[in-house]
Amino acid sequence: MLKIDNVSFSYDNSKNNCNLADINQNIEKGEVILLCGESGCGKTTLTRMINGIIPNFFDGTRQGNVYLDGNLISEMPIYEISRYVGSVFQNPKTQFFNVDTTSEIVFGCENLAMNTDEIKNRLNYVVNDFKLQHLLDKNIFKLSGGEKQKIAGASVSAVFPDIFVLDEPSSNLDSESSWDLEDIIKKWKESGKTVIVAEHKLFFLSNVVDRVIFMEKGQITNEWSMDQFRHIDHRDYGLRQLNLKKLVVNHSEYYSNNHEMIELKNFNFKYGKNQVLNIDEVKIPKNEIIAVIGKNGAGKSTFANCLCGLKKSCKGEIIWGDNHLKRKDLLKKTYMVMQDVNHQLFTESVLDEVLLSMDDENICVAEEILTNLNLIHLKEMHPMALSGGEKQRVAIASAIASGKEFLIFDEPTSGLDLKNMMKVSENLVYLQKLGVTSFIITHDFELIMEVCSHILHMEDGKIIDNYKINEEKLENFFLKN
């Protein structure tokens, strides 16, 4: 079905001499392929060759060809490719065309001029598959990152393409939704669809992938069947854990002995008349690395925005020792790394981005932070030219450089490989030793087990549990029953 014949590619203005080099693969109808490897290894570029985004939207030097049933993809118009190849991007916002969710789901079907009854049938089909009944007729801009990802997946699925290309599809999904995605991929596979998944998180794919392709520096350097892949040591290849049950708490030494508390009272927020945050009273230990967990849409990002003073109409008290912190105090004491870091990258270079956060510019300190996050080689690059994972780390570097007392990270490891997840973990521990309190909004079970010491569990805008890290409780939430 898909033939990748001696493909090489380099983006224009790329520092890499070659982003892909000598790729040869045959992908058969009905296969589920996992593309894995460290950030920047070429996974996304390869998916762009398969779905025609290269050469239609990205310029560069290309050699070799990709064939779909014998037809050159590079010579097919993009509207024709879209009949056969459906893509879900790492940042779903880049593929939205509508304001409301229902219109977005059926957008592709309408563009292919399907009749009204067929569109309705397909809408019902994907809504049931993706469990989206509660998200119909919603404003897309008011959805959480994970909910947006679900809508993007459903809109592509509704077209019924022969090939699905998924780039980091679980990066913003909660655990339950990741397991649901496994079930959806199984259904696609059973109906003869071909699925190509570029992913760092592997746990939800172990029972559905046929073949694993490992990439390094633009080349395919290893290939395994899933049976073979289960028996390798994934950390030897810089890969995330395939079996989450093997994870154990790895950081008892990180616990703080500081018993000072941050207290929230009558902490609430409304979008219009809709109450989305309602916390009566909670005490949170200062100088800990606190994971904020919960399903997509539980109110975690709203909680973060209120905690750092970004929501003017947020009500309630924040008490720290004898101090009652007002909104202006929160703005001075906190720094947040947003879920979509594109909103907070402003300068012309990575180094300037970090310096922008510092009260007194210190290039040596800024470069040390970049080194610690494996970014120093990119210091002269424009932040918007980086990969999603690299942008994420630049925003984290800026947070570290800010010198604030409370740091809030909204999905800081989405799209990060094992090595860079560990870099983030090391920096969180370093910040804790400096007396910083970090709130980590995350669906990343591996990150939590590696570095977090306290858990806030949110659902429906409320904190339903508040505890020191506990393996049994976390496994009940994250692992498939």
C-alpha positions as CSV (number, residue, x, y, z in Angstrom):
1,M,0.0,0.0,0.0
2,L,2.7,2.5,1.0
3,K,6.2,2.4,-0.4
4,I,8.9,4.7,0.9
5,D,11.7,4.5,-1.7
6,N,15.1,5.9,-0.8
7,V,13.7,9.1,0.7
8,S,15.9,11.9,2.0
9,F,14.8,15.4,3.0
10,S,16.3,18.6,4.4
11,Y,14.2,21.6,5.4
12,D,15.2,24.9,4.0
13,N,17.2,26.9,6.6
14,S,17.6,23.8,8.8
15,K,20.8,23.5,10.8
16,N,20.7,19.8,10.2
17,N,22.3,18.8,6.9
18,C,19.7,16.1,6.5
19,N,16.4,15.6,8.4
20,L,15.7,12.3,6.7
21,A,18.4,10.1,5.1
22,D,17.9,7.0,2.9
23,I,14.5,5.8,4.3
24,N,13.2,2.6,2.7
25,Q,10.0,1.0,3.9
26,N,7.1,-1.0,2.7
27,I,3.9,-0.6,4.8
28,E,1.2,-3.1,4.1
29,K,-2.6,-2.6,4.3
30,G,-3.9,-3.2,7.8
31,E,-0.5,-2.8,9.5
32,V,-0.1,-0.7,12.7
33,I,3.3,0.9,12.7
34,L,5.0,2.7,15.7
35,L,7.6,5.3,14.8
36,C,9.7,6.0,17.9
37,G,13.0,7.6,18.8
38,E,14.3,10.7,20.6
39,S,12.9,14.2,19.8
40,G,14.2,15.5,16.5
41,C,15.0,12.0,15.1
42,G,12.8,12.6,12.0
43,K,9.5,11.0,13.0
44,T,7.3,14.0,12.3
45,T,9.2,14.7,9.0
46,L,8.6,11.1,7.9
47,T,4.8,11.5,8.6
48,R,4.8,14.7,6.6
49,M,6.2,12.8,3.6
50,I,3.5,10.2,3.9
51,N,0.6,12.6,4.2
52,G,1.8,15.0,1.5
53,I,2.4,18.0,3.8
54,I,5.9,17.7,2.4
55,P,6.2,19.1,-0.3
56,N,2.8,20.9,-0.3
57,F,3.5,23.0,2.8
58,F,7.2,22.7,3.7
59,D,10.0,23.7,1.4
60,G,13.3,21.8,1.3
61,T,15.6,19.5,-0.7
62,R,14.0,16.1,-1.4
63,Q,15.2,12.9,-2.9
64,G,13.4,9.7,-3.4
65,N,9.6,9.1,-3.4
66,V,6.6,7.9,-1.4
67,Y,4.1,5.9,-3.3
68,L,0.4,5.2,-2.3
69,D,-0.9,2.2,-4.3
70,G,1.7,3.0,-6.9
71,N,0.8,6.7,-7.2
72,L,3.4,9.3,-6.4
73,I,2.1,11.2,-3.3
74,S,4.2,14.3,-4.2
75,E,2.3,14.6,-7.4
76,M,-1.2,14.2,-5.9
77,P,-3.2,17.3,-5.0
78,I,-3.6,17.6,-1.2
79,Y,-7.4,17.3,-1.5
80,E,-7.0,13.9,-3.2
81,I,-4.5,12.7,-0.6
82,S,-7.0,13.6,2.1
83,R,-9.4,11.0,0.8
84,Y,-7.0,8.2,1.6
85,V,-4.7,9.6,4.3
86,G,-6.1,11.2,7.5
87,S,-3.7,13.0,9.9
88,V,-3.9,14.0,13.5
89,F,-1.2,16.6,14.4
90,Q,0.6,17.0,17.7
91,N,-1.0,20.4,18.1
92,P,-4.7,19.9,17.1
93,K,-5.4,23.6,16.9
94,T,-3.4,23.8,13.7
95,Q,-6.0,21.6,11.9
96,F,-9.2,23.3,13.1
97,F,-11.5,25.2,10.7
98,N,-14.6,25.7,12.8
99,V,-15.6,27.3,16.1
100,D,-17.9,24.6,17.3
101,T,-17.1,20.9,17.8
102,T,-19.9,19.3,15.8
103,S,-19.1,21.4,12.7
104,E,-15.4,20.5,13.1
105,I,-16.1,16.7,13.3
106,V,-18.1,16.8,10.0
107,F,-15.9,19.3,8.2
108,G,-14.0,16.8,6.2
109,C,-17.1,14.9,5.2
110,E,-18.7,18.2,4.0
111,N,-15.6,19.0,1.9
112,L,-15.9,15.7,0.2
113,A,-19.5,16.5,-0.7
114,M,-21.1,13.6,1.1
115,N,-24.9,13.8,1.4
116,T,-26.6,14.9,4.6
117,D,-27.7,11.4,5.8
118,E,-24.3,9.9,5.3
119,I,-22.7,12.8,7.2
120,K,-25.1,12.3,10.1
121,N,-24.4,8.5,10.1
122,R,-20.7,9.1,10.3
123,L,-21.1,11.8,13.0
124,N,-23.0,9.3,15.2
125,Y,-20.4,6.6,14.5
126,V,-17.4,8.6,15.5
127,V,-19.1,10.2,18.5
128,N,-19.8,6.8,19.9
129,D,-16.3,5.5,19.1
130,F,-14.6,8.5,20.7
131,K,-17.2,8.9,23.5
132,L,-17.8,12.5,22.6
133,Q,-21.5,12.9,23.4
134,H,-20.7,15.4,26.2
135,L,-18.5,17.5,23.8
136,L,-21.0,18.0,20.9
137,D,-22.0,21.6,20.1
138,K,-19.3,23.1,22.3
139,N,-17.0,26.1,21.6
140,I,-13.7,24.6,20.6
141,F,-11.8,27.4,22.2
142,K,-13.2,26.5,25.6
143,L,-12.1,22.9,25.5
144,S,-9.1,21.4,27.3
145,G,-6.1,20.3,25.3
146,G,-7.0,16.7,25.6
147,E,-10.6,17.4,24.5
148,K,-9.3,19.3,21.4
149,Q,-7.2,16.3,20.6
150,K,-10.2,14.0,20.7
151,I,-12.2,16.3,18.4
152,A,-9.2,16.3,15.9
153,G,-9.1,12.5,16.0
154,A,-12.9,12.2,15.5
155,S,-12.9,14.7,12.5
156,V,-10.3,12.7,10.7
157,S,-11.9,9.3,11.5
158,A,-15.3,10.5,10.1
159,V,-13.8,10.7,6.6
160,F,-13.0,6.9,6.8
161,P,-9.5,7.2,5.2
162,D,-7.5,4.0,4.4
163,I,-4.5,5.3,6.3
164,F,-4.3,7.1,9.6
165,V,-1.1,9.1,10.5
166,L,-1.0,10.1,14.1
167,D,1.7,12.4,15.4
168,E,1.9,12.2,19.3
169,P,-1.8,11.5,19.5
170,S,-1.7,10.9,23.3
171,S,0.4,13.9,24.3
172,N,-2.5,15.8,26.0
173,L,-4.9,12.8,26.7
174,D,-5.7,11.6,30.1
175,S,-5.0,8.0,31.0
176,E,-8.6,6.8,30.3
177,S,-8.6,8.5,26.9
178,S,-5.3,7.0,26.0
179,W,-6.7,3.5,26.6
180,D,-9.8,4.5,24.6
181,L,-7.5,5.5,21.8
182,E,-6.0,2.0,21.9
183,D,-9.5,0.6,21.4
184,I,-10.1,2.9,18.5
185,I,-6.9,1.9,16.8
186,K,-7.9,-1.8,17.3
187,K,-11.2,-1.1,15.5
188,W,-9.4,0.6,12.7
189,K,-7.0,-2.3,12.4
190,E,-9.9,-4.9,12.4
191,S,-11.5,-3.0,9.5
192,G,-8.3,-3.2,7.5
193,K,-7.0,0.4,8.0
194,T,-3.3,1.1,8.1
195,V,-2.2,3.2,11.1
196,I,1.2,4.9,11.5
197,V,1.8,6.4,15.0
198,A,4.7,8.6,15.9
199,E,4.8,8.5,19.7
200,H,6.9,8.8,22.9
201,K,4.3,7.3,25.2
202,L,4.2,3.6,24.5
203,F,2.0,2.0,27.1
204,F,-1.3,2.2,25.3
205,L,0.2,0.7,22.1
206,S,1.6,-2.6,23.3
207,N,-1.4,-4.7,22.3
208,V,-2.2,-3.2,19.0
209,V,1.2,-2.4,17.2
210,D,2.5,-4.9,14.6
211,R,5.9,-3.4,13.9
212,V,8.2,-0.9,15.6
213,I,10.5,1.4,13.6
214,F,13.2,3.1,15.6
215,M,14.8,6.3,14.2
216,E,18.0,8.2,15.0
217,K,19.3,11.3,13.3
218,G,16.9,11.0,10.4
219,Q,17.7,7.3,9.7
220,I,16.0,4.0,10.6
221,T,18.5,2.2,12.7
222,N,16.3,-0.6,14.2
223,E,13.1,-2.5,13.5
224,W,11.3,-5.0,15.7
225,S,8.1,-6.9,15.8
226,M,6.0,-6.1,18.9
227,D,6.9,-9.5,20.4
228,Q,10.6,-8.6,20.0
229,F,10.1,-5.1,21.2
230,R,8.6,-6.3,24.5
231,H,11.8,-8.0,25.4
232,I,14.3,-5.2,24.8
233,D,15.4,-2.7,27.5
234,H,13.6,0.4,26.3
235,R,15.8,2.7,28.3
236,D,18.9,1.5,26.4
237,Y,17.2,3.2,23.4
238,G,16.0,6.3,25.2
239,L,12.4,5.1,25.1
240,R,9.5,5.4,27.5
241,Q,8.2,2.5,29.5
242,L,6.0,0.0,27.6
243,N,4.5,-1.5,30.7
244,L,3.5,1.0,33.3
245,K,3.2,-1.7,36.0
246,K,7.0,-1.8,36.1
247,L,7.2,1.8,37.4
248,V,7.9,2.4,41.1
249,V,8.2,5.6,43.1
250,N,11.8,6.8,42.5
251,H,12.2,9.9,44.6
252,S,11.6,9.5,48.4
253,E,14.7,11.5,48.9
254,Y,13.0,14.5,47.2
255,Y,10.4,15.0,50.0
256,S,10.7,18.3,51.7
257,N,10.9,18.6,55.5
258,N,9.1,22.0,55.3
259,H,5.7,21.7,56.9
260,E,4.6,25.2,55.8
261,M,1.2,25.1,54.0
262,I,-0.5,27.1,51.2
263,E,-4.2,27.2,52.0
264,L,-7.0,27.9,49.5
265,K,-10.5,28.9,50.8
266,N,-13.7,29.3,48.8
267,F,-11.5,29.3,45.7
268,N,-13.9,29.4,42.7
269,F,-14.3,30.6,39.1
270,K,-17.1,30.7,36.5
271,Y,-17.1,30.9,32.7
272,G,-20.3,33.0,32.4
273,K,-22.9,31.2,34.5
274,N,-21.0,27.9,34.3
275,Q,-19.1,27.0,37.6
276,V,-15.8,25.4,36.5
277,L,-13.8,25.7,39.7
278,N,-15.2,25.2,43.2
279,I,-12.7,24.4,45.9
280,D,-14.1,24.9,49.5
281,E,-10.8,24.5,51.4
282,V,-7.5,22.7,50.8
283,K,-4.1,22.8,52.3
284,I,-1.1,22.2,50.0
285,P,2.5,21.7,51.3
286,K,5.0,24.3,50.2
287,N,8.3,23.4,48.6
288,E,7.0,20.2,47.1
289,I,6.7,18.9,43.6
290,I,2.9,18.6,43.3
291,A,1.2,16.7,40.6
292,V,-2.3,17.9,39.7
293,I,-4.1,15.0,38.1
294,G,-7.6,14.4,36.7
295,K,-9.5,13.6,33.5
296,N,-9.5,15.9,30.5
297,G,-11.8,18.8,31.3
298,A,-11.6,18.4,35.1
299,G,-10.6,22.0,35.6
300,K,-6.8,21.6,36.0
301,S,-5.8,24.3,33.6
302,T,-8.4,26.7,35.0
303,F,-7.0,26.0,38.5
304,A,-3.5,26.8,37.2
305,N,-4.7,30.1,35.6
306,C,-6.4,31.1,38.8
307,L,-3.5,30.1,41.0
308,C,-1.1,32.4,39.1
309,G,-3.5,35.3,39.0
310,L,-4.4,35.2,35.3
311,K,-8.2,35.1,35.9
312,K,-9.4,38.4,37.2
313,S,-12.8,37.1,38.2
314,C,-11.5,34.2,40.3
315,K,-12.8,34.4,43.9
316,G,-11.4,33.2,47.1
317,E,-8.5,33.3,49.5
318,I,-4.9,32.1,49.1
319,I,-3.2,32.1,52.5
320,W,0.5,31.5,52.9
321,G,1.7,31.7,56.5
322,D,0.3,35.0,57.8
323,N,0.0,36.4,54.3
324,H,-3.3,36.6,52.4
325,L,-2.1,36.7,48.8
326,K,-4.0,39.1,46.4
327,R,-4.0,38.7,42.6
328,K,-1.2,41.2,42.2
329,D,0.9,39.2,44.7
330,L,0.3,36.0,42.7
331,L,1.4,37.7,39.5
332,K,4.7,38.6,41.2
333,K,5.3,35.3,42.9
334,T,4.2,32.8,40.2
335,Y,5.3,31.8,36.7
336,M,3.3,29.4,34.4
337,V,4.4,27.3,31.5
338,M,1.2,27.0,29.4
339,Q,-0.1,23.9,27.8
340,D,0.3,25.6,24.3
341,V,3.7,27.2,24.7
342,N,3.3,29.0,21.4
343,H,1.4,31.7,23.3
344,Q,4.5,32.6,25.4
345,L,7.4,32.6,23.0
346,F,8.2,36.2,22.0
347,T,11.8,36.7,20.9
348,E,14.1,36.0,18.0
349,S,16.3,33.4,19.6
350,V,16.2,30.7,22.3
351,L,18.8,32.5,24.4
352,D,16.9,35.8,24.2
353,E,13.7,34.0,25.3
354,V,15.4,32.9,28.5
355,L,17.0,36.3,29.2
356,L,13.6,37.9,28.8
357,S,12.5,36.1,32.0
358,M,15.4,37.4,34.1
359,D,15.3,40.6,36.2
360,D,19.0,41.1,35.6
361,E,20.3,39.6,32.3
362,N,23.0,37.0,32.9
363,I,24.1,35.2,29.8
364,C,26.2,32.7,31.7
365,V,23.3,31.7,33.9
366,A,20.9,31.5,30.9
367,E,23.3,29.3,29.0
368,E,23.7,27.0,32.0
369,I,19.9,26.6,32.2
370,L,19.9,25.8,28.4
371,T,22.7,23.3,28.9
372,N,20.7,21.6,31.7
373,L,17.7,21.2,29.4
374,N,19.7,19.9,26.4
375,L,19.0,23.2,24.5
376,I,22.4,24.9,24.3
377,H,23.0,23.8,20.7
378,L,19.8,25.6,19.8
379,K,20.5,28.9,21.5
380,E,20.6,31.0,18.3
381,M,17.6,29.3,16.8
382,H,14.2,31.1,16.5
383,P,11.9,29.5,19.1
384,M,9.1,29.1,16.6
385,A,11.3,27.1,14.3
386,L,11.8,24.4,16.9
387,S,9.9,21.1,17.4
388,G,7.0,20.9,19.8
389,G,9.2,19.2,22.5
390,E,12.0,21.7,22.0
391,K,9.6,24.7,22.4
392,Q,8.3,23.1,25.6
393,R,11.8,22.9,27.1
394,V,12.4,26.6,26.1
395,A,9.4,27.6,28.0
396,I,10.5,25.6,31.0
397,A,13.9,27.2,30.8
398,S,12.2,30.6,30.9
399,A,10.3,29.5,34.0
400,I,13.5,28.4,35.7
401,A,15.2,31.7,34.8
402,S,12.3,33.8,36.3
403,G,13.3,33.1,39.9
404,K,9.7,32.9,41.0
405,E,8.7,31.2,44.2
406,F,5.8,29.2,42.7
407,L,6.1,27.6,39.3
408,I,3.1,26.1,37.5
409,F,3.7,23.7,34.6
410,D,0.7,22.7,32.4
411,E,1.6,19.4,30.7
412,P,5.4,20.1,30.7
413,T,6.4,16.7,29.3
414,S,3.8,16.4,26.5
415,G,5.7,15.4,23.4
416,L,9.0,14.8,25.3
417,D,11.1,11.6,25.0
418,L,12.6,9.8,28.0
419,K,15.9,11.7,28.0
420,N,14.2,15.1,28.0
421,M,11.6,14.0,30.5
422,M,14.5,13.1,32.8
423,K,16.1,16.5,32.1
424,V,12.8,18.2,33.2
425,S,12.7,16.0,36.3
426,E,16.3,16.9,37.3
427,N,15.5,20.6,37.0
428,L,12.3,20.2,39.1
429,V,14.4,18.7,41.8
430,Y,17.0,21.4,41.5
431,L,14.2,24.0,41.9
432,Q,12.8,22.3,44.9
433,K,16.3,22.5,46.6
434,L,16.1,26.2,46.0
435,G,12.8,26.4,47.9
436,V,10.6,26.6,44.8
437,T,7.1,25.0,45.0
438,S,6.2,23.4,41.6
439,F,2.7,22.5,40.5
440,I,2.7,20.0,37.6
441,I,-0.5,19.5,35.7
442,T,0.1,16.2,34.0
443,H,-1.2,13.0,32.6
444,D,2.4,11.6,32.5
445,F,2.5,8.7,34.9
446,E,6.2,8.2,34.3
447,L,7.0,11.8,35.3
448,I,4.9,11.5,38.5
449,M,6.6,8.3,39.6
450,E,10.0,9.8,38.8
451,V,9.8,13.2,40.6
452,C,6.4,14.2,42.2
453,S,6.0,14.0,45.9
454,H,2.4,15.1,46.4
455,I,-0.9,14.7,44.5
456,L,-3.9,16.9,44.0
457,H,-6.7,15.0,42.3
458,M,-9.3,17.1,40.5
459,E,-12.6,16.2,39.0
460,D,-15.5,18.5,37.9
461,G,-13.6,21.6,39.2
462,K,-13.2,20.2,42.7
463,I,-10.3,18.6,44.5
464,I,-11.4,15.1,45.4
465,D,-8.2,13.9,46.9
466,N,-5.0,15.4,48.4
467,Y,-2.2,13.1,49.4
468,K,1.4,12.3,49.6
469,I,2.4,10.1,46.6
470,N,0.8,6.7,46.9
471,E,1.5,4.0,44.3
472,E,-1.7,2.1,44.8
473,K,-3.9,5.2,44.4
474,L,-2.0,6.3,41.3
475,E,-2.2,2.9,39.7
476,N,-5.9,2.8,40.3
477,F,-6.2,6.1,38.4
478,F,-3.7,5.6,35.6
479,L,-3.6,1.9,34.8
480,K,-6.3,0.0,32.8
481,N,-8.6,-2.1,34.9
